[in-house]
Amino acid sequence: MRSITFDRANGLCGLIFVLAGAFFAIQSLRLQIGTAFRMGPGYFPLVLALILIALGAVILFHATRVEGEPIGKLAWRGMAFILVAPIFFGLTLRGLGFVPALFGTALIAGSASTRLRLVPALILAAALTLFTTLVFVRALELPFRLIGPWLSF
C-alpha cells in the first residue's frame, strides 16, 4: 500500500485557483449569461472562472500524487517588483508614451531578480521594448504614442 503524500505548495496554489474561480463564477452569475451563440456579459467571465476551477482541481489532484518540497520563505522582493511593474505601465503609458513606459516597466520587472545586473537589465529592457514596439506599433498598427507629452518639449 502506498503512503499518502501531499505537496503543500501545489495544494495551496490549487486551492487558491479553485476559490478564486468559484468567487468569479458566482459574480458572473449575477450578469446575463446568454448562450454560446448569443453571449451575454456574464458568459465569458463564467467560462474563464470554470477553466480556473478546473485547472485548480487538476493541480490539487496532482498535489496528492507527488511529494513536494517544503514551502520556503516568500520572495517579497520579487512579488513587490512584479506587482509594481504593470501598475507603473498603466500609470505612465499616456504621460511618458509607449516606449519609455515599456522600458521602465521592463527595468522594474527585471529588478525582481537578485541575479540580474544593471547592464544585462538595460539590454534586456531595450530588446523587449524594441520587439514589443515592432509588434504592437508597426505590425499590428496600434495607435500608441511612442513618446508622450511628459517628455515632449
VENSULDA-V397406 format. One record per residue. N is the residue number from 0. RES is the residue in three letters. SS is DSSP state (alpha for helix, beta for strand, coil for the rest). NEAR is the number of other ideal C-beta (glycine too) atoms within 10 Angstrom. D_FIRST is the distance of its C-alpha to the first C-alpha in Angstrom with 2 decimals. Layout:
BEGIN
n->{N:N}
res->{RES:RES}
ss->{SS:SS}
near->{NEAR:NEAR}
d_first->{D_FIRST:D_FIRST}
END
This chain:
BEGIN
n->{0:1:2:3:4:5:6:7:8:9:10:11:12:13:14:15:16:17:18:19:20:21:22:23:24:25:26:27:28:29:30:31:32:33:34:35:36:37:38:39:40:41:42:43:44:45:46:47:48:49:50:51:52:53:54:55:56:57:58:59:60:61:62:63:64:65:66:67:68:69:70:71:72:73:74:75:76:77:78:79:80:81:82:83:84:85:86:87:88:89:90:91:92:93:94:95:96:97:98:99:100:101:102:103:104:105:106:107:108:109:110:111:112:113:114:115:116:117:118:119:120:121:122:123:124:125:126:127:128:129:130:131:132:133:134:135:136:137:138:139:140:141:142:143:144:145:146:147:148:149:150:151:152}
res->{MET:ARG:SER:ILE:THR:PHE:ASP:ARG:ALA:ASN:GLY:LEU:CYS:GLY:LEU:ILE:PHE:VAL:LEU:ALA:GLY:ALA:PHE:PHE:ALA:ILE:GLN:SER:LEU:ARG:LEU:GLN:ILE:GLY:THR:ALA:PHE:ARG:MET:GLY:PRO:GLY:TYR:PHE:PRO:LEU:VAL:LEU:ALA:LEU:ILE:LEU:ILE:ALA:LEU:GLY:ALA:VAL:ILE:LEU:PHE:HIS:ALA:THR:ARG:VAL:GLU:GLY:GLU:PRO:ILE:GLY:LYS:LEU:ALA:TRP:ARG:GLY:MET:ALA:PHE:ILE:LEU:VAL:ALA:PRO:ILE:PHE:PHE:GLY:LEU:THR:LEU:ARG:GLY:LEU:GLY:PHE:VAL:PRO:ALA:LEU:PHE:GLY:THR:ALA:LEU:ILE:ALA:GLY:SER:ALA:SER:THR:ARG:LEU:ARG:LEU:VAL:PRO:ALA:LEU:ILE:LEU:ALA:ALA:ALA:LEU:THR:LEU:PHE:THR:THR:LEU:VAL:PHE:VAL:ARG:ALA:LEU:GLU:LEU:PRO:PHE:ARG:LEU:ILE:GLY:PRO:TRP:LEU:SER:PHE}
ss->{coil:coil:coil:coil:coil:coil:coil:alpha:alpha:alpha:alpha:alpha:alpha:alpha:alpha:alpha:alpha:alpha:alpha:alpha:alpha:alpha:alpha:alpha:alpha:alpha:alpha:alpha:coil:coil:coil:coil:coil:beta:coil:coil:coil:coil:beta:coil:coil:coil:alpha:alpha:alpha:alpha:alpha:alpha:alpha:alpha:alpha:alpha:alpha:alpha:alpha:alpha:alpha:alpha:alpha:alpha:alpha:alpha:alpha:coil:coil:coil:coil:coil:coil:coil:coil:coil:coil:coil:coil:alpha:alpha:alpha:alpha:alpha:alpha:alpha:alpha:alpha:alpha:alpha:alpha:alpha:alpha:alpha:alpha:alpha:alpha:alpha:alpha:alpha:coil:alpha:alpha:alpha:alpha:alpha:alpha:alpha:alpha:alpha:alpha:alpha:alpha:alpha:coil:coil:coil:coil:coil:coil:coil:alpha:alpha:alpha:alpha:alpha:alpha:alpha:alpha:alpha:alpha:alpha:alpha:alpha:alpha:alpha:alpha:alpha:alpha:alpha:alpha:alpha:alpha:coil:coil:coil:coil:coil:coil:coil:coil:coil:coil:coil:coil:coil:coil}
near->{3:5:5:7:11:13:21:13:13:18:17:14:16:21:15:13:20:18:13:14:20:15:12:17:18:11:13:21:13:8:14:12:15:14:8:7:5:8:14:13:12:18:17:14:16:20:15:14:21:15:12:20:18:13:15:20:15:12:19:19:12:14:21:13:11:10:11:14:8:7:10:7:5:8:13:8:12:14:11:13:18:15:13:15:19:12:11:18:18:11:11:17:17:14:13:21:19:22:19:18:23:24:19:17:23:21:21:21:23:19:18:17:14:9:5:14:10:10:8:11:17:14:10:15:19:13:11:17:20:13:11:17:17:11:11:14:16:9:9:9:8:10:6:18:16:12:12:18:10:12:12:8:2}
d_first->{0.00:3.78:6.52:9.36:12.35:15.82:18.96:21.68:24.59:23.52:22.39:25.85:27.63:25.93:26.86:30.40:30.74:29.71:32.07:34.90:34.55:34.66:37.70:39.56:38.69:40.20:43.19:43.79:43.83:46.99:48.72:49.78:46.97:48.95:47.57:46.41:50.02:51.71:49.50:50.35:49.94:46.51:45.01:44.08:42.70:40.54:39.17:38.45:36.77:34.52:33.63:32.85:30.59:28.75:28.44:27.13:24.50:23.35:23.30:21.35:18.71:18.61:18.40:14.96:13.73:15.49:15.96:19.71:22.47:23.96:26.90:30.06:33.59:35.18:37.68:40.58:43.13:41.38:40.82:44.44:46.00:43.87:44.77:48.44:48.93:48.98:50.94:53.50:53.73:54.31:56.93:58.85:58.75:62.03:63.83:62.89:62.32:59.44:59.70:60.02:57.45:54.89:55.73:55.35:52.08:50.68:51.88:50.33:46.94:47.16:47.79:44.24:43.22:44.28:44.36:46.92:50.46:53.69:55.06:51.88:51.41:54.97:54.50:51.28:52.95:56.00:54.01:51.95:55.17:56.96:54.20:53.70:57.47:57.86:55.16:56.07:59.79:60.95:58.59:57.71:61.08:59.81:62.72:61.60:64.32:63.65:65.57:65.95:68.93:67.83:68.44:71.42:74.79}
END
